[in-house]
Amino acid sequence: MSQYDDWDYEQLGLKFNMSVEGLYAWSRSFEPAYIIAVATNEDEQTELLYTDGDDGMMLLSESCQEFDNGVNISINGNHCCLDLNTINKMLTNLNKAIKANQYVSNID
């Protein structure tokens, strides 16, 4: 993955049921996509992992210190591209997953 980030790709792979190699291939597929991993206990967070398909990835976590109904966003490397329709779908589906504890993957 990118030499410019400090993400733990092994832990990320475990959370989203992918190997490190699988994450790498997914993030360079030239197909934007996302996966939501729902928390299975109170010690975990529901998180959304998005790729722009060109090595950019973004992680949205349900915990946010500044807002009661907010998300924490981390970006690997130095950029990640997405269109407005996609981010709207992602936020809507992440909110649904947090409230209903359901698994959602990929862009409609």
Helices and strands as residue ranges (DSSP letters): H 9-15, H 20-27, E 33-37, E 47-51, E 57-61, E 72-75, H 84-100, E 104-105
